[in-house]
Amino acid sequence: MTKYARAFYCNLPDDNNQIVIASRAWNNTTGTGPSAIYRIPLTQIFDDVWFIGNHYVGQYLIKTADGFVEVDSGNTSGEVQTFNYPAMLSLGLSSSYPLKAVFLTHGHGDHDGGAKWLLDNLGARSYLGSADAAGKNYAPITIDSTNLAMRQMSIGGKTFWVLPTPGHTSGSTSAVLEVKDWGRTVRVLINGGQSMTNSIPQVAQYLDSIERTYAMATVLNVEGVMTPHIYWDGEGAKLDEINATGRTNPGQHVYGHENVLRQLAVARECSASWLTKLDTTAVLPVWRFNTLEFVGGNPTPTKVAAKLANGWGPLANQKVTFSVGKSGPACTAMTNSQGVASCAVHPLRPHKDELTASFAGSQDTEFVDLPAETTAQVCSNGNCKDK
Amino acid sequence: MSKRSKVGLALVAGSLLAASCAVDARSLDDAVVYSAAPVSTLVSRRDLQFKLGHAQRGACRVTLLAHQAAGAEPRPVAMISSWQSDQGARVSVHRLFQSATLDTSDLDVAALEHLYALALRQEPVARFAFADGVPPCESARDDYSHAEFLRELARIRERAVARPDHRGTGVAWHVVSMAPAQTNRADADEVGIRVVSDQGPMAGTTIFFNRAPHSGCVARSGQDGVATCRLVDQHGDDESHSEDGAAPVVATFPGDVRAGRFLLPTTFVLQPAP
């Protein structure tokens, strides 16, 4: 990790205050002065997405078939005029290829400070959580913050799965959208707002929001993240890397589904920890991130076994299901004291079938054991390279 | 874990209008999705199942606290309504049954303990109305501060614990009080609070200060029970919130859970200097 990547998903107001304050010094909006070194040039991160901003906060420019959609609007109108507008011009902004809409993660000035300029000069309306919309001078189109359900919205003609995630602000909204990574469609998460306060109800909301975000990322099979505050998850280092050596394949912002869920699970634990500091009577179960691995390499027709474990060790007495596809042969077994479940699936065809082991998750008052799944090709002897 | 269920509010007699929020609990009868109530060490009988149901009615957020006996539908025992009025945030809390009408004292105590845990998660700067088993219009008082309301709940809970038929352990609840402490009045970011328990000033206690939208600090109290610190904007857009200095500061005492003695978590709202 580089100097910019603190990766502190916790973002707790006590120990991390100094980190936050330090990162605020990177919020250069003019391109001048000592902090200008923290500006990040227009950087392509996906086939159709560019980042622009600084090491504190940035915006994402998304190219669609007939115009741009922007995520967040910059700190100020001056920043937009100096950086975002020229960036869009360089990418083809014109009367026939306009900025169609802006999705605002929440109503703080470092996210919506340029919304009025974009409305007045480019005619682009901004979408904002209704709970943050009071008093805004850019006539936002509101996303109902009181409806906490995930739903699809067309924003500037692009499909967003939006999820109101109050906590950082009452009107924070997270979203998932599809982007292209070297031609492959990838779903990425946009976090609606990071960092917690010292308020019990707000932190309780924040915790609930992260738990619902985890559920959204799970059901939508999210593989990547685009965070406005790039210091939050080390994304700044990835942008530096892209600018130094170019985009990788898969791109730097494609973390993989499991890693996205791990990231959110860490963020959830941090939020739970903070809530129990503010209210010592709250009893919150620990979220445990589980992994399933086939025992002894790939499964074979005579050996179907997988181990379920987490940071605490093996997970015993849990049901694991083995199946070929969704409707193929299957069996279920309970894990033993070593976390290993084993049963027989008939028939299994070496080098033809893929076997999936899955754990649906479980919970009690102490722990929430998160679901886990793994898939591997069936081989004759545990090693598919050696037929 | 969640269960979709009819509320069955036929159990609830009379008008259940929640003060100015004007939500009739019977209107929630269409379908409320219940999930397990948050777990709290305050609740002495965790074997008694309590559920939470939520509904949004216009600008009003309604939370139902319900007891669910084995094999039965959830039975609402309290309703919390919150909304924004011209005067600021408002919360109306309505216990739907008086203590004596609940099946057992244990159930009554558990409901009150859950209610305290839920009340703690309400907006501290709100003004609270409380109707205890009577229609809200007959409420004796409808302008509690958060701390006053929490104290009132603790008092009612202590009464319920003292009932002869109460069989639970009933860990003793102790109320902690906070009051403003002298700070540099010229600096709106300097905050201080004095923390006092029934045994006098509390030393070594952590107090969390919060000022909307996102300024905060944490302080430990000295021998005199006074905790002071300087608010820090935890986000990067402090210049866009020029109203910050005029916002109230909420001090939170996080509670102290020890065997046989709970010091209850509570809050105190420090109003800005005029």
Chai-1 contact restraints between the chains, C-beta under 6 A:
chainA,res_idxA,chainB,res_idxB,connection_type,confidence,min_distance_angstrom,max_distance_angstrom,comment,restraint_id
A,P13,B,G216,contact,1.0,0.0,6.0,A-B,restraint_1
A,P13,B,Q234,contact,1.0,0.0,6.0,A-B,restraint_2
A,D14,B,V218,contact,1.0,0.0,6.0,A-B,restraint_3
A,N17,B,V232,contact,1.0,0.0,6.0,A-B,restraint_4
A,V20,B,Q234,contact,1.0,0.0,6.0,A-B,restraint_5
A,R24,B,G236,contact,1.0,0.0,6.0,A-B,restraint_6
A,N27,B,G236,contact,1.0,0.0,6.0,A-B,restraint_7
A,Y56,B,G236,contact,1.0,0.0,6.0,A-B,restraint_8
A,H108,B,D237,contact,1.0,0.0,6.0,A-B,restraint_9
A,G109,B,D237,contact,1.0,0.0,6.0,A-B,restraint_10
A,G109,B,S240,contact,1.0,0.0,6.0,A-B,restraint_11
A,D110,B,G236,contact,1.0,0.0,6.0,A-B,restraint_12
A,D110,B,D237,contact,1.0,0.0,6.0,A-B,restraint_13
A,T146,B,Q56,contact,1.0,0.0,6.0,A-B,restraint_14
A,S195,B,Q234,contact,1.0,0.0,6.0,A-B,restraint_15
A,T197,B,N210,contact,1.0,0.0,6.0,A-B,restraint_16
A,T197,B,H214,contact,1.0,0.0,6.0,A-B,restraint_17
A,T197,B,G216,contact,1.0,0.0,6.0,A-B,restraint_18
A,N198,B,F208,contact,1.0,0.0,6.0,A-B,restraint_19
A,N198,B,N210,contact,1.0,0.0,6.0,A-B,restraint_20
A,N198,B,G216,contact,1.0,0.0,6.0,A-B,restraint_21
A,S199,B,N210,contact,1.0,0.0,6.0,A-B,restraint_22
A,I200,B,L120,contact,1.0,0.0,6.0,A-B,restraint_23
A,I200,B,R121,contact,1.0,0.0,6.0,A-B,restraint_24
A,P201,B,R121,contact,1.0,0.0,6.0,A-B,restraint_25
A,P201,B,E123,contact,1.0,0.0,6.0,A-B,restraint_26
A,A204,B,R121,contact,1.0,0.0,6.0,A-B,restraint_27
A,L278,B,F208,contact,1.0,0.0,6.0,A-B,restraint_28
A,L278,B,T252,contact,1.0,0.0,6.0,A-B,restraint_29
A,L278,B,P254,contact,1.0,0.0,6.0,A-B,restraint_30
A,D279,B,L120,contact,1.0,0.0,6.0,A-B,restraint_31
A,D279,B,P254,contact,1.0,0.0,6.0,A-B,restraint_32
A,D279,B,P265,contact,1.0,0.0,6.0,A-B,restraint_33
A,T280,B,P254,contact,1.0,0.0,6.0,A-B,restraint_34
A,T280,B,G255,contact,1.0,0.0,6.0,A-B,restraint_35
A,T280,B,V257,contact,1.0,0.0,6.0,A-B,restraint_36
A,T281,B,S40,contact,1.0,0.0,6.0,A-B,restraint_37
A,T281,B,T41,contact,1.0,0.0,6.0,A-B,restraint_38
A,T281,B,L42,contact,1.0,0.0,6.0,A-B,restraint_39
A,T281,B,G255,contact,1.0,0.0,6.0,A-B,restraint_40
A,T281,B,P265,contact,1.0,0.0,6.0,A-B,restraint_41
A,V283,B,V39,contact,1.0,0.0,6.0,A-B,restraint_42
A,V283,B,S40,contact,1.0,0.0,6.0,A-B,restraint_43
A,V283,B,T41,contact,1.0,0.0,6.0,A-B,restraint_44
A,T365,B,V39,contact,1.0,0.0,6.0,A-B,restraint_45
